[in-house]
Amino acid sequence: MKITANGLTLHADDSGHGPLALVFLHYWGGTARTWQPVIAALPANLRKIALDARGWGRSDRPADGYDIATMADDVEAAIAALDLEHYVLVGHSMGGKVAQLLASRRPSGLAGLVLVAPSPAEGKSLSGPERDAMAGAYATSESVGWTIDNVLTERRLSPVMRDQVIADSLGGAEAAKQFWPHTAISEDVSVDLARIGVPVRVIGGENDKVDGVDMLRHVVLPSLPGAVMQSISGGGHLLPLEVPQALAASIAEFVDTECSGGCRTATRPEELPTIFDAALNRGDIDAVTSLFHPEAIMRMQDGETIAEGREGLRAALAQLIAARPELRNGVRRVIASGDIALLLLDWTIRLTPPDRDEIVERGVATQVVERNADGIWQLRISNPLGID
């Protein structure tokens, strides 16, 4: 399919159906079809969208715009054009660097981030000879073949898959081939990584010669709040083609256990703030609203009710979500009696208005939560500013 995004026409492979979409971003030299073996191994109830980045595959080939920020703009615009409300970014190598920057912008609907042998957001410092060698790696069939065998893979690819990699690498726009090794690989786009508020999994190949597991552990992982690392044995840099089954299993498990925040429920009162924060921070208004009792109310310090019922709360919270907040609630104390509990919370919220510097506020909140007939705890009375 073709998508009009950020002034370009981008090609995408779109398959599967479900409330959660996986958006796949390929490596430097790859295309959307790099992900085909992984997509084929994933459950049918997930929507899978693999994009050709500008300059690669069947997407437009402009003369410029190959910096990380512009490529992140492309993906963000494509997600908006596809009207995705709940999705996980899956980025490989160069695509992983793009995914990190986009996730740090806290886009609405983002539920998780999977980074497959990602290039570090902090950038790589290359010598002149290293840059020149990379810039010539995709010049001829012979140079691509040598790069596949000596740099990119640990496991031998099938002849058909090897031919595909050669064709994809040769087929890239010259501007795309040159800008990554000479400029984009060295760009530092890490300034806002700490703002990422969704689960993150970093997956590396045990024998990766490009973005090795030691680098991932010591550079990429510490920059990503709460990220979890996994190494796949016997894999090189081209994990989507070398070990697609193992990679698909890891992605599916991550989605099942970490990215279903919209459907998560609290079986204990102290779980509710964490679930609430995750849903609010990714901009999932449906998930946020579902955490409230149908007759819930929101009151301020003076006792004034400012919102009542799920629809009223939805309208009030939608205004907050529009400001792309970063909320963190810490549970100081829980007092429970039967099906009612009182939570005392220490909260911090960060807002970044488009025309102002970042705003950081802190305070104490009190929340009354109630357990329903199914044993699920829901917010009954919300007092977001707490008490004096």
Protein Blocks (a to p, Z undefined) as FASTA:
>chain_A
ZZdeehiacddddedjdjbdcdddddehiafklmmmmmmmpcfkbccdddddehiajbcc
dfbhpafklmmmmmmmmmmmnopabdcdddehjlmmmmmmmmmnopghiabdcdehiacf
kbpaddfklmmmmmmmmmpmklmmmmmmmmmpmbdcdfklmmmmmmmmmmpcfklmmmmm
mmmmmpccklmmmmpccdcdddddfklcklgfklmmmmmmmmpghiacdddehiafklml
mmmmlmmmmmmmmmmmmmmmmmgccfbfklmmmmmmmmmmnopaklmmmmpcfkbccddf
kopafbgcjklmmmmmmmmmmnopadddddfbdcdehjbccdddddddddddfkbccddd
dddddddddddfkopacdfbdcfklpZZ
